Amino acid sequence: MRGGWQQPLPDMPAPPPARAWRRLDAPPGYAAQWRRLAEAALELGLGPDQLSETGLEPLTAARGWKPATVALYSKVARYGGVALPRVPTPEPDPPELDLRPLTQVRTQDPEHLRAVAWCAIALGWPAPVAAFRPLRRDQVRATTRRLLLSTDDGEWSVPGALTAWHAWEAVRSRFPALADSPWVLPALRRGPGLDSRIGGRLSNQALQATFTKHASRTAQHLRATAAPSRQAHAEELAAAYRELSYDSYRRLALAAGAPPVAARGVVRAARAVNRGHRLVG
């Protein structure tokens, strides 16, 4: 060996967190989630290297992220080159839940009817948020008994959603910007973006927030209108709704027997059903 022993090189200091995040590119298809992950880390002064050491626990505690959100951001971090342990997506808990109140028309408020129509369609066509965001009205056809959806993956028959669909279509026809919008779930107001407009396409984050708000308001309605003999059941259902995410909603719909929209849905539906059988046994 030539040269003999050499003193090891000193450790290179880590760059400032903001600069370190800018050096990494967002994984394709996850730009928004990558940006929110970096923002959450920067609030705690963590760069990518520090996040690899601490994991997502500090961010989870600071932001109050739910298990499904932690699973999503751990996946996004790994896709972007940040070494984090794999976190499995949690199964819905409880494994069975009455979802029908989320599909029932209570008022003529456009925001309420848009959410009800979404939930009614998703109960029979449990597609992920990313599939609902670009869904166009010309892809949905109403027959006398059900809705028919046409997508690049095939055609789908959705029973039980006609009332919600017609109510939503009727109320949006009274507002020109909504009546002219091609989207099934259009924006009802302008957002912070420069290209945001009424009738425009909502972001995935906005749709998630829409569902969370609808579930919370439905929980309030159940508690306020339950008969005394049904108060305990209503309180239990309302508590579950306050913690319900759209991802859990669609997995519960799959577990209840809705046809899977993709192959991944088949696996998740079978897993949820098997888990339910284990709990019963």
Secondary structure, 3 states (H helix, E strand, C coil): CCCCCCCCCCCCCCCCHHHHHHCCCCCCCCHHHHHHHHHHHHHCCCCHHHHHHHCCHHHHHHHCCCHHHHHHHHHHHHHCCCCCCCCCCCCCCCCCCCCHHHHCCCCCCHHHHHHHHHHHHHHHCCCCHHHHCCCEHHHEEECCCEEEEEECCEEEEEECCHHHHHHHHHHHCCCHHHHCCCECCECCCCCCCCCCCCCCECCHHHHHHHHHHHHHHHHHHHHHHCCHHHHHHHHHHHHHHHCCCHHHHHHHHHHCCCCCCCHHHHHHHHHHHHHHHHHHC
